[in-house]
């Protein structure tokens, strides 16, 4: 029989928090994260700030560049870099 690991490190907790933000965390990961948050103030603060950030991004009206614009900017940037080389 395998042992079930309930305790997680802070790095693992932060990673799980990030996964939860994007709805990629499993039920068991969320359970372990909540247990960790009971006794770790630093991770509670990280989770709180992560939640705030997610809410702000959802309500923002950010417009992203399309892929063609990004590729053109990249080519232009690389050309300028090439021109600067001696």
C-alpha positions as CSV (number, residue, x, y, z in Angstrom):
1,X,0.0,0.0,0.0
2,X,1.4,3.4,-0.9
3,X,1.5,6.3,1.6
4,X,-0.6,9.4,0.9
5,X,1.4,12.6,1.2
6,X,-0.7,15.4,2.7
7,X,2.0,17.9,3.5
8,X,3.4,20.0,0.7
9,X,6.3,22.4,0.4
10,X,5.7,26.1,-0.1
11,X,7.0,25.8,-3.7
12,X,4.5,23.1,-4.4
13,X,1.8,25.1,-2.7
14,X,2.5,28.2,-4.9
15,X,2.6,26.0,-8.0
16,X,-0.8,24.5,-7.0
17,X,-2.1,28.0,-6.4
18,X,-1.1,29.0,-9.9
19,X,-2.7,25.9,-11.3
20,X,-5.9,26.6,-9.5
21,X,-5.9,30.1,-11.0
22,X,-6.1,28.5,-14.4
23,X,-8.5,25.7,-13.3
24,X,-5.8,23.1,-13.9
25,X,-5.4,21.8,-10.3
26,X,-6.9,18.4,-9.3
27,X,-9.3,18.0,-6.4
28,X,-6.6,16.4,-4.3
29,X,-4.1,19.2,-5.1
30,X,-6.7,21.7,-3.9
31,X,-7.3,19.7,-0.7
32,X,-3.5,19.6,0.1
33,X,-3.2,23.3,-0.7
34,X,-6.0,24.2,1.7
35,X,-4.3,22.2,4.4
36,X,-1.0,23.9,3.7
37,X,-2.7,27.3,3.9
38,X,-4.0,26.6,7.4
39,X,-0.5,26.8,8.8
40,X,1.5,28.9,6.3
41,X,0.9,32.6,6.4
42,X,3.3,33.3,3.5
43,X,1.4,31.0,1.2
44,X,-1.9,32.5,2.3
45,X,-0.6,35.9,1.4
46,X,0.6,34.6,-2.0
47,X,-2.8,33.0,-2.7
48,X,-4.6,36.2,-1.6
49,X,-2.5,38.3,-4.0
50,X,-2.8,35.8,-6.8
51,X,-6.6,35.9,-6.4
52,X,-6.6,39.7,-6.5
53,X,-4.5,39.7,-9.7
54,X,-6.8,37.2,-11.4
55,X,-9.9,39.3,-10.6
56,X,-8.2,42.5,-11.8
57,X,-7.1,40.8,-15.1
58,X,-10.6,39.5,-15.7
59,X,-12.3,42.9,-15.3
60,X,-9.6,44.8,-17.3
61,X,-10.2,45.7,-20.9
62,X,-6.7,44.8,-22.1
63,X,-6.4,44.3,-25.8
64,X,-3.6,42.0,-27.0
65,X,-1.7,42.2,-30.2
66,X,-2.5,39.5,-32.8
67,X,0.1,37.0,-33.8
68,X,0.9,38.8,-37.1
69,X,1.7,42.0,-35.3
70,X,3.9,40.3,-32.8
71,X,5.8,38.5,-35.5
72,X,6.3,41.8,-37.4
73,X,7.6,43.5,-34.3
74,X,10.0,40.6,-33.6
75,X,11.4,40.7,-37.2
76,X,11.8,44.5,-37.0
77,X,13.5,44.2,-33.6
78,X,15.9,41.5,-34.9
79,X,16.7,43.6,-38.0
80,X,17.6,46.6,-35.8
81,X,19.8,44.4,-33.6
82,X,21.6,43.1,-36.7
83,X,22.1,46.6,-38.0
84,X,23.7,47.5,-34.6
85,X,26.3,44.8,-34.7
86,X,29.8,45.8,-35.9
